[in-house]
Structures are given as structure tokens and as C-alpha cells.
């Protein structure tokens, strides 16, 4: 009975919203597949078994490099070619430079206090300045950490090889990437089988899963209460509390006056010093520092590891390329017996392999969504206003 009452209420509401959206939108929009009232094009993704970026690739083959979609009440512009991406991200960058509100990312980033999910405004510009000046400009100073962890990985693989034991390369590379991020971000190296490492990885995986999950509030704002029945809100709150506790413990350890001074400052040390010195036009808060740490964890760990894993996979699949890569490395190092970061500048073929891997298998086939700030015209042909932007990266076909 409750379902019947709900459907009786939903049908006239759907027709009303359909008529309102149909006649209230006078913009010249890009090509679009047929849509349904209320849900728009959500049903197309629901009944398509392929991954989201493959689904969007199929649409681009039929409707072109610019496709207009409507997911629920949210209009979205899908960009699927380099030419259109340049038009949107360069020519009209200031028109498409903001970020849309998403319930999960907003919560996990401490109300969009980070760099990745914050909307475009004065605050975002200042936060970006902090990251560029204090964090990303000192990449070379962390080179010893990266080289030390690579040496540890090689030693571990060599030992397993001598003992004739199998090597789970994907797991080893994920461990390498996460350990490097942890040491650079907050100066800790978790034991490979320790409880803290397991806690960190579980928290990281759960955060990534929540950020990519579907929730009603993003597409049907007036139906956000349904997220309580799907269990998403309780799951989100639990993960946020665990993430906040984890970040707070790290900060408390770094603020402890009895803490031994490290030989090299980590990123959290730099952020806390900036927080104490008040170097910028606004006062940096602890929550904002936690938000930046969240960006480092989620954006830095999985992407780096996935790149290495895909490079190794493609080389194993193409023995000729593998032999050519090995020959280049061996000719470069000679009798030295190892490769350091400075040597990679001369590894031309290896760089080409990495770039081809990015083309064939982008680590993030869908970029972080953008949102229009104001009305603009693309190619004078299409008018874009109040649109979300979804950018598809890479080529679906492989040689």
C-alpha cells in the first residue's frame, strides 16, 4: 500500500518537473540521448554493464565529443576529446573552474576545506598557494625517502626469489606507494603486517569507496533523506569519525613537546609550522590541515601504485617492449648496479612506455567533476549555464 501511495504521488510530480525543465531551459545545449522524466539519463547507466568511463565513451561515439546528460536534477556536460577539453579547460577555464557540492566529498574534506573539492574562491586560491609554496616545491628533498623504500622493496623481492616463493607484485607496489606517502606526509613507516598499517589501509579503502558511491542527495536534493535507508549516512559518519581520529592522533604526536626532532621535516611539520606562524592572509585551522592530509592519502597512494602496476602489466604482455626497456636500463647503469632518480632523465624509452600506459589506461579515466560559475558559449554554438562538467580521459580502444 505504501508503494502505491508513493507512486501515485511520484507520477504527477515527475510530469510537473519534466514540463518545467523542458520549457524552462532555453539554452542551446549539445546533443543528448532521449531522457526520462525526473531521472533523466540515470537509467542508461543503470542498464549498461560497463564501467562509467566506457559508458560515456559509447555515448561519445554516437553523439560526439560534447554530450549533454541529466542525472536526476543535475545537468552534466560530458567532454570526450582533447579539442573540446582544451576549449573547456583552457579557453573557458574561469567559467568551468569551480567544484560542485557532493555530500560525501564535502563531509570527508571537512566541509570542502581542502584543495581538490573546494569551490573556486579566494579561500581556494590561498590554500593552493600554501600547497605550492610549502609542499610541492620541496619534492626533491624527499628523494632519500623514495630511494630507501625502493631499496627495501628490491631487497624483499630478491629474498623471496632466493627462497623460491611467489611475489604478489601488486600488493608489494601498493605497500611501497603507501609507505612513501606516510613517511613524506607524517614521518611514519608502518610495519608491513602491523595493526596500524592495516587500520590505515582499511580507512583509505573505505574512504575511496564512499567517495565513489551513489547517493540520492547529489542528484535529487529533495530526496536526500533516502540516504539514511541505504545506510550511506551512517557509513559516512563512521568513516569520517575514524578518519578524524586518525588525523588528530598524528597532529597530537607532532605537537608533543617531548617528541624527538626528526632529521627531516615531513609535510605535517610544515603545515603545523605555517599554522603557528600565520604566514597567510587567513589563519590556517587544524581542520584545514586535516583536509590537506586527506587529499594526500586518497590522491597520492592509489594513483601512484596503479600507474606502476599497469606499466608492469603492459610490459609483461609485450615481451619485445620489455626486452627493449631492460636493455636501455642495463646500458645506462653499466657496472653501477642500480638506478637512482637522476638516471631516469636519460631513460627515454622507459618514459615513452609510461606515457603510452597513461594513454591506454588512464589512472583516473574520469576527472574530478567541475561546475560552471557563469554562463558561457562553447564554439558559439552551445550555451552552458548551471552545468556540471565530466571530463573523460584516454582512449577506450587499444591497439
C-alpha positions in Angstrom: 0.0 0.0 0.0 2.8 2.4 0.9 4.4 1.7 -2.5 1.2 2.5 -4.4 0.8 5.8 -2.5 4.4 6.7 -3.2 3.9 6.0 -7.0 0.7 8.0 -7.1 2.5 10.9 -5.6 5.6 10.5 -7.7 3.9 10.4 -11.1 2.3 13.9 -11.2 5.5 15.3 -9.6 7.6 13.7 -12.3 5.4 15.1 -15.1 5.4 18.6 -13.5 9.2 18.6 -13.2 9.6 17.3 -16.8 7.4 20.1 -18.2 9.2 22.7 -16.0 12.7 21.5 -17.2 11.6 21.1 -20.8 10.1 24.6 -21.2 12.3 26.4 -18.7 15.6 25.7 -20.5 16.2 28.0 -23.5 19.9 27.3 -23.7 21.3 25.8 -26.9 22.6 22.5 -25.5 24.9 19.9 -27.0 23.4 16.6 -28.4 21.7 14.5 -25.9 20.2 11.0 -25.8 16.4 10.6 -25.1 15.7 11.1 -21.4 13.0 10.1 -18.9 11.1 12.4 -16.6 12.7 13.0 -13.2 15.6 10.5 -13.5 16.9 11.9 -16.8 19.6 9.6 -18.2 20.3 7.6 -15.0 18.5 4.6 -16.4 21.0 4.3 -19.2 23.9 3.9 -16.8 21.9 1.5 -14.7 21.2 -0.9 -17.5 24.7 -0.6 -19.0 27.0 -3.2 -17.5 30.2 -1.4 -18.5 32.3 0.9 -16.3 31.2 4.6 -16.2 34.0 5.9 -18.5 33.3 3.1 -21.0 29.6 4.0 -21.0 30.5 7.7 -21.7 32.8 6.6 -24.5 29.9 4.7 -26.1 27.8 7.9 -26.0 30.6 10.0 -27.5 30.8 7.6 -30.4 27.2 8.2 -31.2 26.6 11.8 -30.1 30.0 13.4 -30.5 32.7 14.8 -28.2 30.2 17.0 -26.3 27.2 15.3 -24.8 24.6 16.8 -22.6 23.2 14.4 -19.9 20.9 14.9 -17.0 21.4 12.7 -13.9 18.3 13.3 -11.8 18.0 17.0 -11.5 21.7 17.6 -12.2 22.6 18.7 -15.8 26.0 17.5 -16.9 28.3 18.2 -19.8 30.5 15.3 -20.9 33.7 16.2 -22.7 35.4 13.3 -24.5 38.1 14.8 -26.8 41.3 16.7 -26.5 40.0 19.5 -28.6 36.9 20.0 -26.5 38.9 19.6 -23.3 41.2 22.4 -24.4 38.2 24.6 -25.2 36.7 23.9 -21.7 39.8 23.7 -19.5 41.9 26.5 -21.2 39.7 28.8 -23.3 36.9 28.8 -20.7 38.8 27.8 -17.7 37.5 30.6 -15.5 33.9 29.6 -16.4 34.4 25.9 -15.6 36.8 26.1 -12.7 34.6 25.5 -9.6 33.6 22.3 -7.9 30.0 21.0 -7.4 28.7 20.1 -4.0 28.9 16.4 -3.2 27.7 15.1 0.1 30.4 12.5 0.7 33.4 14.6 -0.6 32.1 17.6 1.3 32.0 15.7 4.6 35.3 13.9 4.2 37.1 17.1 3.2 35.9 18.9 6.3 33.3 21.0 4.5 35.4 21.3 1.4 38.3 22.8 3.3 40.8 21.1 1.1 42.2 21.8 -2.4 40.6 19.0 -4.5 36.9 19.6 -3.6 36.8 23.2 -2.6 34.8 25.6 -4.9 36.7 28.3 -6.7 37.1 31.3 -4.5 39.6 33.4 -2.5 40.0 30.6 0.0 40.9 28.0 -2.6 43.5 30.3 -4.1 45.2 30.8 -0.7 45.1 27.1 0.0 46.6 26.3 -3.3 49.3 28.9 -2.6 50.1 27.1 0.7 50.4 23.7 -1.1 52.6 25.1 -3.9 54.9 27.2 -1.7 55.3 24.8 1.3 54.6 21.3 -0.1 55.0 20.7 -3.8 58.1 22.9 -4.2 60.2 20.5 -2.0 59.7 17.3 -3.9 63.5 16.7 -4.3 64.1 16.9 -0.6 62.1 13.7 -0.1 64.2 11.8 -2.7 66.2 9.8 0.0 62.9 8.5 1.4 61.7 7.3 -2.1 65.1 5.7 -2.8 65.2 4.0 0.6 61.8 2.5 0.2 62.6 1.2 -3.3 65.8 -0.4 -2.0 63.7 -2.1 0.7 61.3 -3.4 -1.9 64.1 -4.8 -4.1 65.6 -6.5 -1.1 62.3 -8.1 -0.2 61.7 -9.3 -3.8 65.2 -10.7 -4.0 64.8 -12.6 -0.7 61.5 -14.1 -1.9 63.1 -15.0 -5.2 66.1 -16.8 -3.5 63.6 -18.7 -1.3 61.6 -19.7 -4.4 58.4 -18.0 -3.0 55.8 -16.3 -5.2 55.7 -12.5 -5.2 52.4 -10.6 -5.1 53.8 -7.6 -7.1 50.5 -5.6 -6.9 50.4 -5.9 -3.1 54.2 -5.0 -2.9 53.8 -1.9 -5.0 50.7 -0.8 -3.1 52.7 -1.2 0.1 55.6 0.8 -1.4 53.4 3.7 -2.5 51.5 4.0 0.8 54.7 3.8 2.8 56.3 6.5 0.8 53.3 8.7 1.3 53.1 8.0 5.0 56.8 8.9 5.5 56.6 12.1 3.5 53.3 13.2 4.9 53.7 12.5 8.6 57.1 10.7 9.1 55.8 7.2 9.9 56.7 3.9 8.5 54.2 1.2 9.4 55.3 -2.4 9.8 54.1 -4.5 6.9 51.9 -6.7 9.0 51.2 -4.3 11.9 47.8 -3.3 13.2 48.4 0.4 12.4 49.2 -0.4 8.7 46.0 -2.5 8.5 44.0 0.3 10.1 45.4 2.9 7.7 44.7 0.8 4.6 41.2 -0.1 5.7 40.4 3.5 6.3 41.9 4.5 2.9 39.9 1.9 1.0 36.7 2.7 2.8 37.1 6.5 2.1 37.7 5.8 -1.6 34.7 3.5 -1.8 32.4 6.1 -0.1 33.6 8.9 -2.4 32.7 6.8 -5.5 29.3 5.6 -4.1 25.9 6.7 -5.4 23.8 8.9 -3.1 20.4 10.5 -3.7 21.3 13.9 -2.4 23.7 14.6 -5.2 21.1 14.0 -7.9 17.8 14.5 -6.1 18.4 17.1 -3.4 14.9 16.9 -2.0 15.2 13.1 -1.7 18.5 13.2 0.3 16.7 11.6 3.3 16.6 8.3 1.4 20.4 8.0 2.0 19.5 7.1 5.6 17.7 4.0 4.4 20.6 2.9 2.2 23.0 3.0 5.1 25.2 5.6 3.4 24.9 8.3 6.0 25.8 6.0 8.9 28.7 4.6 6.9 29.8 8.1 6.0 29.7 9.3 9.6 31.6 6.3 10.9 34.3 6.7 8.3 34.6 10.4 9.0 35.0 9.9 12.7 37.7 7.2 12.2 39.5 9.5 9.7 39.3 12.5 12.0 40.6 10.4 15.0 43.5 9.1 12.8 44.4 12.6 11.7 44.1 14.1 15.2 46.4 11.4 16.6 49.0 12.3 14.0 48.7 16.0 14.9 48.9 15.4 18.6 52.1 13.4 18.1 53.7 16.2 16.1 52.7 18.8 18.7 54.0 16.8 21.6 56.8 18.9 23.2 58.7 15.7 24.1 58.8 14.5 20.6 62.3 13.9 19.2 63.1 16.4 16.5 63.3 14.4 13.2 66.3 14.7 10.8 64.0 15.9 8.1 60.6 17.7 8.4 57.6 16.0 7.0 54.6 17.7 5.3 52.6 17.8 8.6 55.5 19.5 10.3 55.5 22.2 7.6 51.7 22.7 7.8 51.8 22.9 11.6 54.6 25.5 11.4 52.5 27.5 8.9 49.6 27.3 11.3 51.7 28.7 14.2 53.3 31.4 12.1 50.2 32.9 10.5 52.0 33.4 7.2 49.0 33.9 5.0 46.0 36.2 4.7 43.8 33.9 6.7 44.5 31.8 9.7 45.1 28.1 8.9 43.0 25.9 11.1 43.5 22.3 12.3 40.5 21.1 10.2 42.1 22.6 7.1 45.3 20.7 7.8 43.4 17.5 8.2 41.6 18.2 4.9 45.0 18.5 3.1 46.2 15.3 4.7 43.1 13.6 3.4 44.0 14.8 -0.2 47.5 13.3 0.2 46.2 10.0 1.4 43.5 9.4 -1.2 45.0 11.1 -4.2 48.6 10.1 -3.7 48.6 6.4 -2.6 46.3 4.6 -5.1 47.2 6.6 -8.2 51.0 6.1 -8.0 50.7 2.4 -7.3 48.2 1.8 -10.1 50.5 3.5 -12.6 53.4 1.2 -11.7 51.2 -1.9 -11.8 49.8 -1.0 -15.3 53.3 -0.3 -16.7 54.5 -3.7 -15.4 51.3 -5.4 -16.8 51.7 -3.9 -20.3 55.4 -4.8 -20.4 54.7 -8.4 -19.4 52.1 -8.6 -22.1 54.6 -7.2 -24.7 57.9 -9.1 -24.4 59.6 -7.1 -27.1 59.0 -3.9 -25.3 60.1 -5.5 -22.0 63.4 -6.5 -23.5 64.0 -3.1 -25.0 63.2 -1.4 -21.7 65.6 -3.8 -19.9 68.3 -3.2 -22.4 68.0 0.6 -22.0 68.3 0.4 -18.2 71.2 -2.0 -18.3 73.1 0.1 -20.8 72.6 3.2 -18.7 73.7 1.8 -15.3 76.6 -0.3 -16.6 78.6 -1.7 -13.7 76.9 0.6 -11.1 74.2 -2.0 -10.5 71.4 0.4 -9.5 69.3 3.3 -10.9 68.7 6.5 -9.0 66.2 9.2 -9.7 68.8 11.3 -11.6 69.3 8.4 -14.0 65.7 8.4 -15.1 66.2 11.6 -17.1 68.1 9.6 -19.6 65.7 6.7 -19.9 63.9 7.9 -23.0 62.2 4.6 -23.9 61.0 4.0 -20.4 59.4 7.4 -20.4 57.7 6.6 -23.6 56.4 3.4 -22.1 54.9 5.3 -19.1 53.3 7.9 -21.4 51.7 5.1 -23.5 50.4 3.5 -20.4 48.7 6.8 -19.4 47.1 6.9 -22.8 45.9 3.3 -22.8 44.9 3.0 -19.2 44.4 6.4 -17.5 44.6 6.1 -13.7 41.6 8.4 -13.4 39.6 7.9 -16.6 37.0 10.4 -15.2 38.5 13.6 -13.7 37.2 15.3 -10.6 33.9 17.0 -11.6 33.8 20.7 -12.3 30.9 23.2 -12.3 30.2 26.4 -14.3 30.5 29.7 -12.4 28.6 31.7 -15.1 27.0 31.5 -18.5 29.4 30.9 -21.4 29.3 29.9 -25.0 31.4 27.0 -26.4 32.2 27.3 -30.1 29.5 30.0 -30.2 27.2 27.1 -30.9 26.3 25.8 -27.4 25.3 27.8 -24.3 26.4 26.4 -20.9 24.9 27.6 -17.7 24.5 25.9 -14.3 26.1 22.8 -15.6 28.3 20.1 -14.0 31.3 19.1 -16.1 32.5 15.5 -16.5 35.8 15.0 -18.4 36.7 11.6 -19.8 40.4 10.9 -20.2 42.1 8.4 -22.5 41.2 6.2 -25.5 38.8 3.3 -24.9 40.3 1.3 -27.8 43.7 -0.4 -27.5 45.9 -1.4 -30.4 
